[in-house]
């Protein structure tokens, strides 16, 4: 499950979860330039494709299935 909060063409935050509890990471591609890294994610801009690739680590163990939110404004 993916939820993206945006305003005026800018992505403010992304929340993801895997209710099936089968995945360890979620990969997204968005058409907005994002070049950031955090504790649970990394993103990079591909100028040729004009997309940002975002990899978000999902919780493991007793936290499996819980949401991970990343704030892209900070």
Secondary structure, DSSP 8 states (H G I E B T S, - for coil): -EEEEEETTEEEEEEE--TT---SEEEEEESS----B-SSEEEEEETTTTEEEEEEE---GGGTT--EEEES--
